Amino acid sequence: AFDVLVVGGGPAGAAAAIYAARKGIRTGIAAERFGGQVLDTMAIENFISVQHTEGPKLAAQLEQHVKDYDVDIMNLQRAEKLIPAKVPGGLHEVRLENGASLKARTVILSTGARWRQMNVPGEDAYRNKGVAYCPHCDGPLYKGKRVAVIGGGNSGVEAAIDLAGIVAHVTLIEFDSQLRADAVLQRKLYSLKNVTVITSALTTEVHGDGEKVIGLTYRDRNADSSHLVELEGIFVQIGLVPNTEWLTDSVALSARGEIEIDHRGHTSIEGVFAAGDVTTVPYKQIVIAMGEGSKAALSAFDYLIRLAPM
Ligand code: FAD
């Protein structure tokens, strides 16, 4: 059995595995796709102390760093069930889709999240070429340009306010007949001169010139007419979905499906910790996920040294 079993191999899981292994304890990491969301990213310019890197490069470095330690890496393995220990201090079990079952005294859940997509023509082809999901990450790349934000919930309106301070113009597109963001955010949004809000609108296509985004088409749901907006960037803000479908019957989740953690990364189950985008931690970023993963591993170690010797 492992002392620490990490489930998920993104920045949070890699950091957790390294911090655990450096304590000289038996550490394993199972991941469906080592690297996580970082693999889908191109330019990364806010990974502090590294001025510029690219997603696939950082993902390879994450894996190499973990491999420098005595960590049992199980890549391309999807976890499908967590069975908590029957007694305090007992072994937790993680069942994999391939039928295998892993046992561990502590488990660190770091299965991340995924951005909900528009699923319209052009979105896939122009991802990272104008189609973006993270204003904190990619906002500055659109300085002085025209962008759209898709989604009028809190995250969409926050993104529009944020981007309005950087870009030339923001068009916010909301499917519903009204924005769903908090009133205080809406007041702020409507006070901005370089923002246009379009409601009752469904984005139907992303247009590009073969290399980058040049516009989008939306359908006015009231008039049933189509309109083209010329722009350079599209920020899709229609939801970040935590990868917790496999945990609904084991660990306490928030209303949004995120794993509830305290400031030390404890979950509702003793000996089970969580870190990164899959949790209730605010702000989903690489540096934050790494810090959270490190913290969860140290919390797991603190827990282990207090257990009765096995
Ligand atoms: P993830 O990276 O999501 O990793 C989750 C891991 O868990 C993966 O290995 C996955 O395969 C695995 N997994 C999921 N389900 C299971 C399962 N059931 N069983 C086993 N394994 C499972 N952040 C920045 O700081 N700067 C940026 O410039 C930036 N740009 C981004 C651009 C894009 C396009 C995207 C999508 C995100 C970007 N982010 C950026 C956000 C950043 O990538 C995430 O905050 C970060 O990757 C979260 O790390 P994580 O380890 O918590 O989760």
Residues whose N, C-alpha, C, O or C-beta is under 5 A from the ligand:
A	BS01	FAD	V7 G8 G9 G10 P11 A12 G13 A30 A31 E32 R33 F34 G35 G36 Q37 V38 D40 T41 A43 I44 E45 N46 Q77 R78 A79 S110 T111 G112 A113 C134 C137 N243 W246 A275 G276 D277 V278 K284 Q285 I286 V287 A289
